[in-house]
Amino acid sequence: MNEQHEQKPPLVNNWISLFGFWLAMAFVAGEGVIIVADLIYGTHNPYIGILIYIVGPSILVFGLALVPFGMWLEWRRQLRGDVRKGLPVLDLNVMRHRFYMGVFGAATLVFLMMTSIGSYQAYHLTESTEFCGLTCHQVMAPEYTAYQHSPHARVACVQCHIGPGAEWYVKSKLTGLGQVVAVVTDSYTLPIDTPIANLRPARETCEECHWPEKFFDSIEKTKIYYSTEDDNDPYEISLLLHIGGSSDDAQHSRGIHWHIGLDHKMEYYASDEDRQVIPWVRVTYDDGRVIEYKDKNAEDFDPASIPQDQIRTMDCMDCHNRPSHKFNSPFSTVNAAMQKELIDPKLEGIKSAAVEALNGEYATQQEAEEGIAKSLEDKYSDVEDADTKAKVAQAIKQTQAIYATNFFPEQKTDWTKFPVNTGHLEFPGCFRCHDGNHVTADDTPIRQDCNLCHEITRQAEGWDAIANMEYKTQTFNHPRGFGDAWEGQNCNDCHGPGNM
């Protein structure tokens, strides 16, 4: 019987099995070298990571799968001949069988070891910032660029977008399948929508680092705004922001973070997808009190018609809605660059010139870079002083950098497309509710009182006046000679998209 088996051609002796075996062995050797190098030196290239931990193991699986597949085909071929029909026989008394069995077993063991390492590394690869920003989500280059310039630039994407635990990791990857299909089939729309409907609750992500009960009472913030006149006349204002929060013991809430205090629950209904129109608000206190506010201008709105699954409990993301992906306006970015003297604030007319250049119509980043340079060069074409020329060149470079990090014409993305809810200068923000129009049944309003959230401690207009500002609580004095003409309007009515 053994002689009969010896005379049979080995089932592994076919080109499919041999090709699969050597393919697997080649990648085992290659993967071993690359993994060792990766463990020693590390890698920051997401494409190399994909090759090592996703493509490599897939090829190993494919190669090893070809071995039994080829053997099965060879067995079928032998059955079609005069060879005795029956199942393949593995006889460990035959040296050749023992050799093949040993090789296959050793290869399988090595493969399993490599797969365990690869699976672990593949998990971390798909969790990396580079993977999110540069590989599968390359279409979201604007969001990745904004993230790199945000306060959360050292926080991995997954810490906010997924958070801890396997449940949300699985949910995110399942959701990501649809995004992959959209990218592959080029069926996505631009600009990319913000997925606010399926975000993980902020108390499970944001509050891993930011605890409401640990906030400070108040902080001071100073801003400088430059005029669009040739002298770039500055206006400086310092605000004492009542950050507030909740105390550890009495659970008493105060300040801006009263909205997410621990002694009550605030809920609201937004009638639009961007949550910019809020006709109804409800506050439920721990002692059982319930207060409802309705926008009196929404005459056709009936709170009884609100779908219960669309009532949202307020959390961090309702105000800090773009903590890492904010696209800034020309007004704010040029002001900031001038305040930091990245653009010389004494360069005549630079504020209006830079803002105008940033607001130009450009089809691509390259066209914008060239257009900004030409616009500012033409503005200062008569300059002959070498020092001033150097300041103009620096202003051009900085204005181009501002555009590259906040405007993405290829993706149809800029600051006007994504409302920011912190503050109320360029978008409604706080005034979505604090507009004086949201009232209770007895006509008690949600107050539109500036001092609820901040107090002005210093303000002055002009270089000399700023140098001699007095520190005291005071009322707002709108610069540029507006006086009280601003009263009765929201800031974004003038400073918002389309007005600057």
Secondary structure by P-SEA (a helix, b strand, c coil): caaaaaacccccccaaaaaaaaaaaaaaaaaaaaaaaaaacccccaaaaaacccaaaaaaaaaaaaaaaaaaaaaaaaaacccccccbbbbcccaaaaaaaaaaaaaaaaaaaaaaaaaaaaaaaaaccccccccccccaaaaaaaaaaccccccccccccccccaaaaaaaaaaaaaaaaaaaaccccccccccccccccccccccccccccccccbbbbbbbbbccccccbbbbbbbbccbbbbcccccccccccccccccccccccccccccccccbbbbbcccbbbbbbccccccccccccccccccccccccccccccccccccaaaaaaaaaaaccccccccaaaaaaaaaaacccccaaaaaaaaaaaaaaaacccccaaaaaaaaaaaaaaaaaaaacccccccccccccccccccccccccccccccccccccccccccccccccccccccccaaaaaccccccccccccccccccccccccccccccccc
